Structure formats: structure tokens, C-alpha cells
Amino acid sequence: MKISVKEMALVSMFSALACAGGLILRFGGDVVVPFSILPFITMLAGVLLGGRLGALSMTVYLVIGLAGIPVFQTPPYGGLAYLVKPTAGFLFGFIGAAYVTGKVSEKIGKNTMWSYLIASCAGIAVLYLVGIPYFYLLMNFYLGKAMTVWTVIQYVFLPFILSDLIKAVIASAIAVPIARQVKIRTSF
């Protein structure tokens, strides 16, 4: 995959935003699934950078965290041990969500809030389609805490879907003027 200097800078910028997003919101005490600003950053990366670069920016964020740099939101904050946390599936979901958000946005090809919102909602769907099964599998088969699918949905979907949809609206609204002012991706 060939990448230009401009694209490297943009990927780095969104990776840094993701790292900052993980650091800023370390609150809420000891909860199983914490509130996160990362879905917002993921959707913004997807609509502004496109599928390939958006996914690459989230991949860089994931690699930084798994390499041991403390950029994740909950303990152990980084390292390979994070892979056995039930919420680690959402980290992988960020990659898929950025990719799908970007690809849907590219396919629609319009710089409007509605097109970005449709793309962001598709990304949110991917985020949950990756994160929920990972959570279920780790809770039931690794941690030995028997949970039904409905219980998992009550833990990781119902409390967060409304806030994620609000984040999608905000990301879509912010992306329109940014995209109009700065030609970020080549498909505009």
C-alpha cells in the first residue's frame, strides 16, 4: 500500500486524536464498559479520510496501545494483556467502523451532513457487530461469567447506542465544514 506524506500526516493526526480520546476520558470508576469518545473520532476519521486511511489511523492507534503505550481508557491502559478484556473487541471494531464509514461515505460521494450521518450509522453498526460478540465470548468462555446474549446487549449496547448516535450526528455536522475548507481525501 503506497501512502503519501500528506496521508501519513493525516493518519498520524487521527491516531493521535484517538490516543488523546482514550486518555482524556478515564473516568466513571470501575465499570465494565466505560463511556468513550473514540466512536466519535472513528466516525470523523472515516468520513474525512475515507475507508482506507480511516481504518489505518485506527489500526495505528490499536498497535500503539498493544505495544504497551498506555493509551487505552481502562486498566491495564496498554499492552497485549488488554486483549483479554471483554471490551477489547470494540478496539478492533474501531478499525472496521472507520473503514465502513469511509467506504459508505465515498460511495455516496456527497459532502452533506445526511450522507455523513448514513455513513457514520453504518460504522456504528460495524462497531457493535464486532464488539458485542467479542464481549460475549470473553465473558462466557474466557472469564467464565455466564451471560446471555440479552444480558450482554443490556451491558454494552443499550446504555451506549443513543450516545453513539449523538456522536454520529456531531461528527457528521463537524465534518461538513472541515471537508469544504480542506481537501483531505482525493475522492471529493
N, C-alpha and C positions, 0 to 999 in steps of 0.2 A: 504494500500500500504506500503510494507516494503521497507525501504531505508537504505543503509549502511552509515557509517560515511564518506567514500570517496565520495559517491554520494551526500551527504549533502554538502560537501565542494565544489564539482563541481557546484551544483545548486546555492549555495551561491555566488560563483565566477562569474557566468554568470549573476546572478541577480544584483550583484554589478556593473558589466560592463554595464548593461542596465541602472542602475541608473546614472552612470557616463556619459553614452552617452546622456541621457536626459539633464544633467546639462551642459555639455561641449558646446553643440551647440545651446545655447539660443541666436541666432542672427537672423537677417532678418527683424527686425522691426515687425510691426503689420500685419502679413499675416494670411490668413485663414488656409492654410496648409503649415507648415514650412518644410524645409529640415530636414531630420533626419538620424542619423547613426544607429538608432535602427533596421532597417531591416537587416543591416549587422550583428549586434550582434545576432539577432534572427536566421539568417541562420547558423551562426557559431555555436550557441548553438545546433541547430537541428542536424547538421552533426556530431558534435563532441560528443554530449551527447546522441543522439538518441531521438526518439519521446517523450517518457515518461519524461525523465529528462529535455530535452529541453523545453517542454511545462511547466513543473513545475518551471523552472527557470524564465520564462516569467510571470507565474502566481504570483510568489513571488514578482517580480518587480511591477506588477499591484496592488497587495494587499498593498505593501509598499506605493505606491502613493495614492491609495484610502483611506488609513488610515490617510492621511494628511501630510506625509513627502513630502517635495517639490522636487520630482524627475522627474516630467513631464516637457516637454520642453516649454510649453506656460502657461501664467496665467490661472488659479489660481495655477499652478505648483503642486498641490496635493489636495486631499480631494474628497469627494463624488460629489461636485459641478462639477468636471471635467466630470462627466457622461453626462452632458447636453451640452458639447462642441461637435460640429459636427465631429471633428476628433477623438473622444474617441473610436469609432468603430475600429480604427486601433490598439488601445491598446489591445482590445480583439482579433483582427486579429493576433497580435504577438504570442499569445498563440497557436492559430490554425496553424499558419505558422511554428512555431518551431516544433510542433507535426508532421505535414505533411512532413516537410523537413527531420526530423529524421526518420520517418517511411519509406519514399521512399528511403532514404539512406541505412537504414537497409535492405530493400527488395533487393536493387541492390547488396549490400554486398561487393562492391569493394572500395578500398581506392585509387580512381583516381579523378583527377580534374573533368573529364566529368561526372562521377557518382554523385559527389557532386553538380555539376552545374545543372544537371537534377533535383536533389532533391531540390535545392535552388529555381529553377524556379517554381516548384510545390508549394513551400512555399509562393513565391511572389504572385502566383495566389490566394491562400487562403487569404493572407493578403488583397488583393483588393476585393475579394468576400465578405469579412466581412466588411471592411472599407467603401466601396462605398455605399452600401445600408444604412448603419447607417448614413452616412453623408447626403444622400438624405432624409431620413426620418426625421432627426432632423431639417434640413434646411426647409423642406416643412411643417411639421406638428407640430413642437415644436416652432421653431423660426419664423415661418410664412413668410419665404422668399421663394417665389415660384421659384423653379429651375427645369428645365427639366433634364432628365437623361443625355442628351448630355452635358448640362452645367456643371453638376456635374463631368462628365468624364473629361471635359476641366479643371476643378479646381483641381481634386485630382488624376487623372490618367496620362494624357498626359504630364504634366510637370515633373513627377517623375519616370515614368516607365524606362526610359533609365538609370537614375542614380541608380535605384534599380537593374537593370540588371548588371550594372557595379559592384555594391556592391556584387552581387551574384558571379561574376567572381572572385573578390578579395577574398571573403570569401572561395570559393572553392579552390583557389590556396593556401591560408594560411592553410587551414585545412589539406591538404595532408601531409606536413612535420610534423605538430603537431601530427597527428594521427599515423604517422610512428614512431615518437620518444616516444610517451607516449600512453600507452594502457589505453584509457579513458573509453570507454564503452565495455561491455563484448561481444558484437556481432562481434568484429573484429577478 
